[in-house]
């Protein structure tokens, strides 16, 4: 069925960013607006967070950038059950309740609005806010560009912007939404955890995708750190040999062997008062010429889907808190960063910096712990502490970008599980006493 379109003249008469209707129980829950040039998997999912059904007949889903775009009117007789979903999208999208035949959202900065039959604004979300083509609504926006499905070295994935938990709404787009595995018509998260100790992939085949993880271009994969033999097509999955981690066995690598950037994250949600503790391999040796390498590892937010250079790109969509590693011809540094709800990189807060030396090459324990507003980062025995916003939730997320002429010289983000007990248990002692253990901190 073709969508019913709201006349542009009517939509244009409505002021953008009018106050939302109080206590709206139906929200924009998930959406995909750009799928690698074809734009035939676009969809938007509504979720009824209430305890009773809602008749959404005549409601309007519309996009607005510098001018109104074609909008869809929900068919008469449409009801969303309590804690249920309704999907509007192309026929090829799963669980579609109402099909569209043409794209209704721009592959550019856009504000999606949900209005009821009397034109009351119920919900809105802005994406590609880094483009700044129109003012942001009170909820703010999502920074970075999202391209939904990508080729995964011979397979395919489908990612979207989705609320970390169905119906979860703090009124801040950057706190509520993140990159997720697309699940139109189904729950956005496969579960919630408060502690992530790393990927136990020793029993998995080298080259296989790591369960519970998604990627923007390439999903996280299993490698044998000691071998470069495995390849998919012309691409070696592990670009150079490194020792196994102290845990031994296989490890997880997160990069796109064809070059450039890649992002990924968990399909599960990291709840409030959360932590991770991992083995991560670092190569802090200075690069040659203009070669650069950088990665981010965080929680209580989401990865930037487009991954512009983390500190040099000007506008990056990573949110939450995490570590940033950066390596160039001057050497390497590791930063503990509060990314906030997204925005220009100069809006991020650096909570601590660790200068690395060539002798630091190898496996290290890297941890992060949130307890209320208290944030503690651990790098082996080095402790950094700070504060952030309260009640943060999100994904365990990863960013990686490289600009190397010779791939044999780079070290993509490589992670392994830390067996218990670990030095991360020191985090329970308290940030005040642990500050005495800081070393090599600027």
C-alpha positions as CSV (number, residue, x, y, z in Angstrom):
1,X,0.0,0.0,0.0
2,X,1.3,3.4,-0.9
3,X,1.6,5.9,2.0
4,X,-0.9,8.6,2.5
5,X,0.9,11.9,2.2
6,X,0.2,15.0,4.2
7,X,0.0,18.1,1.9
8,X,3.2,20.1,2.3
9,X,1.2,23.4,2.7
10,X,-0.5,22.0,5.8
11,X,2.7,20.7,7.3
12,X,4.5,23.9,6.6
13,X,1.9,25.9,8.6
14,X,3.0,24.2,11.8
15,X,5.8,25.7,13.8
16,X,8.8,23.4,14.2
17,X,9.8,22.5,17.7
18,X,6.4,23.2,19.4
19,X,6.1,21.7,22.8
20,X,5.4,18.0,23.0
21,X,2.0,16.8,24.1
22,X,2.2,15.9,27.8
23,X,2.6,12.2,28.8
24,X,2.7,10.9,25.3
25,X,3.0,7.1,25.7
26,X,3.8,6.4,22.0
27,X,7.3,7.4,21.0
28,X,9.6,7.1,18.0
29,X,11.5,4.0,19.1
30,X,13.8,3.1,16.2
31,X,14.6,4.3,12.6
32,X,16.8,3.7,9.6
33,X,17.0,6.5,7.0
34,X,20.0,5.7,4.8
35,X,21.0,2.2,3.6
36,X,24.1,2.4,1.5
37,X,22.7,4.3,-1.5
38,X,19.6,2.1,-2.2
39,X,17.2,3.6,0.4
40,X,14.8,0.7,0.1
41,X,15.1,-0.4,3.7
42,X,14.1,2.8,5.3
43,X,11.7,2.4,8.3
44,X,10.5,4.0,11.5
45,X,9.2,2.1,14.5
46,X,6.7,3.4,17.0
47,X,6.5,1.9,20.5
48,X,3.6,2.1,22.9
49,X,5.1,2.4,26.4
50,X,1.8,2.4,28.1
51,X,-0.4,-0.2,29.7
52,X,-3.3,0.1,27.3
53,X,-3.8,0.0,23.5
54,X,-3.6,3.3,21.6
55,X,-5.5,4.1,18.4
56,X,-3.0,5.9,16.1
57,X,-5.4,6.3,13.1
58,X,-4.6,9.6,11.3
59,X,-1.3,10.2,13.1
60,X,1.4,11.7,11.0
61,X,5.1,10.8,10.7
62,X,7.0,13.6,8.9
63,X,10.5,14.9,8.3
64,X,11.7,18.5,8.4
65,X,15.0,20.0,7.5
66,X,15.0,23.5,6.0
67,X,11.6,22.7,4.6
68,X,8.9,20.1,5.3
69,X,9.2,16.8,3.5
70,X,6.5,14.3,2.4
71,X,4.9,12.7,5.4
72,X,2.9,9.5,6.1
73,X,-0.6,9.4,7.6
74,X,-1.2,6.3,9.6
75,X,-4.1,4.2,8.1
76,X,-7.5,4.3,9.8
77,X,-8.1,1.5,12.2
78,X,-4.5,1.2,13.3
79,X,-3.9,0.4,17.0
80,X,-0.7,-0.3,18.9
81,X,-1.2,-2.7,21.8
82,X,0.3,-2.1,25.2
83,X,4.1,-2.4,25.1
84,X,3.7,-3.1,21.4
85,X,5.3,-1.9,18.2
86,X,4.2,-0.5,14.9
87,X,6.5,-0.2,11.9
88,X,6.2,2.0,8.8
89,X,8.7,1.3,6.1
90,X,9.5,-0.3,2.8
91,X,8.1,-3.8,2.0
92,X,11.6,-5.4,2.4
93,X,11.8,-4.4,6.1
94,X,10.6,-7.0,8.6
95,X,7.4,-6.7,10.6
96,X,6.1,-3.7,8.5
97,X,2.6,-2.7,9.5
98,X,2.2,0.0,6.9
99,X,4.4,0.1,3.7
100,X,5.8,3.1,1.9
101,X,6.9,3.1,-1.7
102,X,9.2,6.1,-1.7
103,X,11.8,7.5,0.8
104,X,10.3,10.1,3.2
105,X,13.5,11.0,5.1
106,X,16.6,12.9,3.8
107,X,20.1,11.4,3.9
108,X,21.1,14.6,5.6
109,X,20.3,16.6,8.8
110,X,16.6,15.9,9.5
111,X,14.1,16.2,12.3
112,X,11.5,13.4,12.4
113,X,8.2,14.4,14.0
114,X,5.4,12.2,15.3
115,X,2.1,14.1,15.5
116,X,-1.4,12.9,16.5
117,X,-4.5,13.4,14.4
118,X,-5.1,16.9,15.7
119,X,-1.5,17.9,14.9
120,X,-0.2,17.7,18.5
121,X,3.5,17.0,18.6
122,X,4.2,13.8,20.4
123,X,7.8,13.0,19.8
124,X,10.8,14.2,17.7
125,X,14.3,13.1,17.0
126,X,17.0,14.9,14.9
127,X,19.8,13.0,13.2
128,X,23.1,14.2,11.5
129,X,23.0,17.2,13.8
130,X,26.7,17.8,12.9
131,X,25.4,19.3,9.5
132,X,23.7,22.2,11.4
133,X,21.3,23.0,8.5
134,X,18.5,23.9,10.9
135,X,18.2,24.6,14.7
136,X,18.0,21.7,17.1
137,X,14.8,21.0,19.0
138,X,14.9,21.0,22.9
139,X,15.8,17.3,22.8
140,X,19.0,18.0,21.0
141,X,20.2,15.7,18.2
142,X,22.3,12.7,17.1
143,X,25.7,13.5,15.8
144,X,27.4,11.6,12.9
145,X,26.0,9.9,9.8
146,X,24.3,6.5,9.9
147,X,24.3,4.2,6.9
148,X,22.1,1.3,7.8
149,X,23.2,-2.0,6.1
150,X,26.8,-2.5,5.0
151,X,28.8,-5.4,3.4
152,X,30.4,-7.4,6.1
153,X,33.2,-9.2,4.2
154,X,30.7,-11.4,2.3
155,X,27.8,-11.1,4.8
156,X,25.4,-8.3,5.6
157,X,24.3,-6.4,8.6
158,X,21.5,-3.9,9.2
159,X,22.0,-1.2,11.8
160,X,19.7,1.6,12.9
161,X,19.3,4.3,15.4
162,X,17.3,2.9,18.3
163,X,16.5,3.7,21.9
164,X,18.7,1.7,24.2
165,X,15.6,0.3,25.9
166,X,12.2,0.3,24.3
167,X,10.4,3.5,25.2
168,X,13.3,4.9,27.2
169,X,13.0,8.7,27.1
170,X,15.0,11.2,29.1
171,X,14.1,14.0,26.7
172,X,17.7,14.0,25.3
173,X,18.2,12.4,21.9
174,X,21.9,11.7,22.5
175,X,21.2,9.9,25.8
176,X,18.2,7.9,24.6
177,X,19.3,6.7,21.1
178,X,22.4,4.9,19.7
179,X,23.6,2.7,17.0
180,X,22.0,-0.8,17.4
181,X,21.4,-3.9,15.4
182,X,18.2,-3.1,13.6
183,X,15.2,-4.9,15.1
184,X,12.0,-3.4,13.4
185,X,8.9,-4.6,15.3
186,X,10.9,-6.3,18.1
187,X,12.8,-5.4,21.2
188,X,15.8,-3.1,20.7
189,X,18.0,-4.9,23.2
190,X,18.7,-8.6,23.7
191,X,19.2,-7.9,27.4
192,X,20.7,-5.6,30.0
193,X,24.0,-6.2,31.9
194,X,26.0,-4.1,34.4
195,X,29.4,-5.7,33.8
196,X,31.2,-6.7,30.7
197,X,34.4,-8.7,31.1
198,X,35.2,-9.2,27.4
199,X,34.6,-11.6,24.6
200,X,35.2,-15.3,25.4
201,X,36.0,-16.4,21.9
202,X,38.4,-19.3,22.4
203,X,35.9,-21.9,21.3
204,X,34.8,-19.9,18.2
205,X,36.2,-20.4,14.7
206,X,38.8,-17.9,13.5
207,X,37.0,-15.4,11.1
208,X,33.6,-15.9,12.6
209,X,31.6,-12.9,13.9
210,X,31.5,-12.3,17.6
211,X,28.0,-13.1,18.9
212,X,26.1,-10.2,20.5
213,X,28.0,-7.6,18.5
214,X,27.3,-5.5,15.5
215,X,29.5,-3.4,13.2
216,X,29.0,-0.5,10.8
217,X,31.1,-1.9,8.0
218,X,32.6,-5.0,9.5
219,X,31.3,-6.8,12.6
220,X,33.8,-7.7,15.3
221,X,35.6,-10.9,14.3
222,X,37.5,-13.7,15.9
223,X,41.3,-13.9,15.3
224,X,44.3,-16.0,16.3
225,X,46.7,-13.2,17.4
226,X,49.7,-15.3,16.5
227,X,48.7,-15.8,12.9
228,X,48.0,-13.7,9.8
229,X,46.9,-16.7,7.7
230,X,43.2,-16.2,7.8
231,X,41.8,-14.0,5.0
232,X,38.5,-13.2,3.4
233,X,39.1,-12.4,-0.2
234,X,42.2,-10.3,-0.5
235,X,42.0,-9.0,3.1
236,X,43.9,-10.5,6.0
237,X,41.7,-10.3,9.1
238,X,44.7,-10.0,11.4
239,X,47.2,-7.6,9.8
240,X,50.3,-8.5,11.9
241,X,51.3,-11.1,14.4
242,X,51.1,-10.3,18.1
243,X,51.5,-12.4,21.2
244,X,48.4,-14.0,22.7
245,X,46.9,-12.1,25.7
246,X,47.7,-13.3,29.2
247,X,44.4,-15.2,29.0
248,X,45.6,-17.0,25.9
249,X,43.7,-18.4,22.9
250,X,41.7,-16.3,20.4
251,X,40.9,-12.6,20.6
252,X,38.4,-10.2,19.1
253,X,39.4,-7.6,16.4
254,X,37.3,-4.6,15.4
255,X,38.3,-3.1,12.1
256,X,37.5,-3.0,8.4
257,X,40.5,-4.6,6.5
258,X,39.6,-2.6,3.4
259,X,40.7,0.6,5.2
260,X,39.4,3.7,6.9
261,X,37.0,3.6,9.8
262,X,34.8,1.1,11.4
263,X,32.5,1.1,14.5
264,X,30.7,-1.5,16.5
265,X,29.0,-2.2,19.7
266,X,26.9,-4.6,21.8
267,X,23.4,-5.8,21.0
268,X,22.8,-5.8,24.7
269,X,22.4,-2.7,26.9
270,X,24.8,-1.6,29.6
271,X,22.7,-0.5,32.6
272,X,23.4,2.2,35.1
273,X,26.3,1.6,37.6
274,X,28.1,-0.4,35.0
275,X,31.7,-1.4,34.2
276,X,33.9,-3.2,31.7
277,X,37.3,-4.8,32.2
278,X,39.3,-6.1,29.2
279,X,42.7,-7.0,27.9
280,X,43.5,-4.6,25.0
281,X,46.6,-4.7,22.9
282,X,48.4,-1.4,22.4
283,X,51.1,-0.4,20.0
284,X,52.2,3.1,21.1
285,X,55.3,3.3,18.8
286,X,55.5,6.5,16.8
287,X,54.2,6.1,13.2
288,X,56.0,7.2,10.0
289,X,55.0,10.4,8.3
290,X,51.3,11.1,8.1
291,X,50.2,7.6,9.3
292,X,47.7,7.7,12.1
293,X,45.7,5.3,14.2
294,X,43.1,5.8,16.8
295,X,40.3,4.0,18.6
296,X,37.6,4.5,21.2
297,X,36.2,2.1,23.8
298,X,33.2,3.2,25.9
299,X,30.0,2.5,27.7
300,X,26.8,4.2,28.7
301,X,26.3,5.6,25.3
302,X,27.0,4.7,21.6
303,X,29.6,4.7,18.9
304,X,29.7,7.3,16.2
305,X,28.3,5.5,13.1
306,X,30.5,7.5,10.6
307,X,33.6,7.8,12.8
308,X,35.2,11.0,11.8
309,X,38.7,11.3,13.3
310,X,38.0,11.1,17.0
311,X,39.8,14.2,18.2
312,X,40.5,15.9,14.9
313,X,37.1,15.5,13.1
314,X,35.4,18.5,14.7
315,X,32.0,16.7,15.1
316,X,31.8,13.1,16.3
317,X,28.7,11.2,17.4
318,X,30.2,9.1,20.2
319,X,28.3,9.4,23.5
320,X,28.7,8.3,27.1
321,X,32.1,7.8,28.6
322,X,35.2,5.9,27.5
323,X,38.9,5.7,26.5
324,X,40.5,7.2,23.4
325,X,43.8,5.9,22.1
326,X,45.6,8.0,19.5
327,X,48.9,7.3,17.7
328,X,50.8,9.3,15.2
329,X,54.4,10.4,14.3
330,X,54.7,12.2,17.7
331,X,53.9,9.0,19.7
332,X,50.8,7.8,21.5
333,X,48.4,8.9,24.2
334,X,45.5,7.4,26.0
335,X,42.7,9.6,27.3
336,X,39.7,9.1,29.6
337,X,36.9,11.1,28.1
338,X,33.3,12.1,28.9
339,X,31.7,12.4,25.5
340,X,28.4,13.7,26.8
341,X,25.3,13.4,24.7
342,X,27.2,14.0,21.4
343,X,28.4,17.2,19.8
344,X,31.6,18.9,18.6
345,X,34.7,17.2,19.8
346,X,35.6,20.5,21.6
347,X,32.6,19.8,23.8
348,X,34.0,16.6,25.2
349,X,35.7,16.6,28.6
350,X,39.1,15.0,29.0
351,X,39.2,13.6,32.5
352,X,42.8,12.3,32.4
353,X,45.6,11.6,29.9
354,X,48.3,8.9,30.0
355,X,51.4,9.4,27.9
356,X,52.6,6.1,26.5
357,X,56.1,5.0,25.5
358,X,57.3,2.4,23.0
359,X,58.0,0.1,25.9
360,X,54.3,-0.1,26.6
361,X,53.7,-2.1,23.5
362,X,51.7,-5.2,24.5
363,X,48.6,-6.4,26.3
364,X,47.2,-4.2,29.1
365,X,44.2,-4.3,31.4
366,X,41.8,-1.5,30.5
367,X,38.8,-0.9,32.7
368,X,36.0,1.6,33.2
369,X,33.5,1.8,36.1
370,X,30.4,4.0,36.7
371,X,28.9,4.3,40.2
372,X,26.3,7.0,40.2
373,X,28.1,10.0,38.9
374,X,31.5,8.7,39.9
375,X,33.7,7.5,37.0
376,X,36.9,5.4,37.5
377,X,39.2,4.4,34.7
378,X,42.0,1.8,35.1
379,X,45.0,1.2,32.9
380,X,46.9,-1.6,34.6
381,X,47.8,0.0,38.0
382,X,47.1,3.6,36.8
383,X,43.8,5.0,38.1
384,X,42.0,8.0,36.7
385,X,38.8,9.4,38.3
386,X,36.2,12.0,37.5
387,X,32.4,12.6,37.4
388,X,29.8,12.4,34.7
389,X,26.0,12.6,34.4
390,X,23.8,10.4,36.5
391,X,21.9,7.3,35.4
392,X,23.6,6.7,32.1
393,X,22.8,3.7,30.1
394,X,23.8,2.6,26.6
395,X,26.0,0.1,24.7
396,X,29.5,-1.3,25.2
397,X,30.8,0.4,22.1
398,X,34.0,0.6,19.9
399,X,35.4,3.0,17.3
400,X,38.5,2.4,15.1
401,X,40.1,4.5,12.4
402,X,43.4,4.2,10.6
403,X,45.3,6.0,7.9
404,X,48.2,3.8,7.2
405,X,50.0,3.3,3.8
406,X,51.2,-0.1,5.0
407,X,48.7,-2.3,6.9
408,X,51.4,-4.4,8.4
409,X,52.4,-1.5,10.6
410,X,49.0,-0.9,12.2
411,X,47.3,-2.5,15.2
412,X,43.5,-2.5,15.0
413,X,41.5,-2.5,18.2
414,X,42.1,-6.0,19.6
415,X,40.4,-7.3,22.8
416,X,40.4,-10.4,25.0
417,X,38.7,-11.5,28.1
418,X,40.2,-10.9,31.6
419,X,39.8,-13.9,33.9
420,X,38.6,-13.2,37.4
421,X,40.0,-12.1,39.8
422,X,41.6,-9.0,38.1
423,X,43.2,-5.8,39.1
424,X,39.9,-4.1,38.2
425,X,38.6,-5.2,41.6
426,X,40.7,-2.3,43.0
427,X,37.9,0.0,41.7
428,X,35.8,-1.0,44.7
429,X,38.3,0.6,47.1
430,X,37.1,4.1,46.2
431,X,38.4,6.8,43.9
432,X,39.8,9.0,46.7
433,X,42.4,6.5,47.9
434,X,43.2,5.2,44.4
435,X,44.2,8.7,43.2
436,X,47.5,8.0,45.0
437,X,48.2,5.3,42.5
438,X,48.2,7.5,39.5
439,X,51.3,7.3,37.3
440,X,52.4,8.9,34.1
441,X,49.4,11.2,34.2
442,X,49.6,14.7,32.7
